[in-house]
Structure formats: structure tokens, C-alpha cells
Amino acid sequence: MTDRSYLPYKSARYYVDRGMAKWMGFYISEHSTALSQYADTVTFPEGMESEEKMLLLSQVFLKKLKIVLCTKLDRQPFVGRVHNLTEQKLYLETKESVVSFSYDHILSLTPAEEGEDE
């Protein structure tokens, strides 16, 4: 604790700085925000079973969510809604057309932001 006995005001002499507590609050807030953003992304590793992929994609399909889909085929991600699912392919409805993907080509999917273009 800092010696402030020389100060004329009682409130200034007995002031206790919450510096570390304020810093920890900021850190926890930033950390929670980063975790919530990270948790939204679903990655499909090479060894992931096709049943697991189908389960995740069917949840997106049933909730009619707009997603950002990253594939091995194109550098640019595809934005749209799942139009249909079959045993072999996923059909994604984008602004321009309906695009089909083999489940093996899907790398990750993320829920799209509201203002994101299709």
C-alpha cells in the first residue's frame, strides 16, 4: 500500500486503487468475447466421420441459418443457406445460384453475420 499520509485530504490518504481488479475485468471481458467468436466456427478435420458432418450440417439446414462455407475448391468462402442435403452432396443456395459440394471438400462453416453479402 502506498503511503499518502502527507496529503491534506482524508479521502486521498485512504484511497485504495483497484488497478489490478479493473485490469482483470477488462481481460475477462476481452477473453469471453474472443471465446464466443471462436465457438461459432465449426471446422471439419480430415478424420471427421461423415455422420458427424451430416449432423452438424442438418442442424444448420433445419434452423435455416445463413452460413459462410470454406472449401478446398475455392479460396473465397461461399455465403448462403443450405438448400438440400443428400448422402453424397451438400447444396448451398447463394445469391447467384445453387452450388453443390462433396462433404470431403468442406473445411469449415461459420454462421454468417446479418449484413454479410451472399
N, C-alpha and C positions, 0 to 999 in steps of 0.2 A: 504494500500500500504506500502511496506517495505521501510524504509529509507536507501538509499545506497549512501548518499552524501559523505561518506568517501572514496569511490572508485575512483581511478585515471582516469578511462576511462569513457567518456561520455556515450558510448553505454551501459556499465554495470550499470551506475547510473540510466538510464531511461528505463531499460529493464522491460517489463511487462510480467509476467509469465502467460501463457494461461492454466495453470494446470487444472482448472475445465472444460474449453472448450474441452481440449483434452480428459479428462476422460469421458465427456458426449458423445463425438463422438465414443469412444470405446464402451460405454454402448449401444448406439443406434444400432451400428453395430452388437453386440452380440445379442441384443434383436430381431432385424429384422431376423437374421439367425435362431434363435430358433422358431420364429413365422412361417417362411416359412416351416420349417421341420414339425412343428405341424400341419399346414394346409393340408399337404399331406395325413394324416391319416383320414380315414372315419370309424367311429365306428357305429355299429348298435345296439342301445339300445333295450331293451325288448319291449318297447311300439311303436317302429317304424313301420309304416304301410308297408305292403308288396309292395304296389305300389311305395313307396319311395325307397325301396331296389331294386326293379326291375329297376327303373330309373337310379340309380347310377351304378348298375351292367351292364346295357345295354350300358351306356356310355363307360365303360371300355371295353366291348365286341366290340363295333363299332370302337373304337380307336386302338384295338388290343394291348393293354398295358399289359406288364408283371406285375403281382401283387403278393404281399405277403398276403395270406389269413389266418386269425386266426379263428379257430372254437372251439366249445365246445367239439368236438370229440377227438382232439389230442392236446398234449402240444406243439408239433412242428408245426410251421406255414407251410403252403403249398405255393410253389412258382410256378407260371405258368401263362398261358393265358386262358381266358375264352373260352372254346371250343363251348359251346352251353348253351342256357337258355330255360327252359320250365316254365310252370306255377307252377310246384312243386319243381323243382330242378335246381341247377347250376352245370354245368360240367366243371371242371378245367383240362386243359391239362398240366401235369407236365412232367418232363424228363422221368420218369418211365412209367406213364400210364395216363389214364383219370379217374379222381376221381369225384364222384357226391356228392353234399351236399344239404340238405334241407335248405331253406332260414332261417329257425328258428335257425339253428346251427351256422350261420355265426356271428362272434363277430365284426371283423374289417377287413378292407383291406387297403393296402398301396401300392403305386407304387413301383416296385422293382428297385433296383439300377442296372446299366448296367452290372457289373461284378458278380452279385449275382447268385449263383447256383440254378438250378431248382430242 
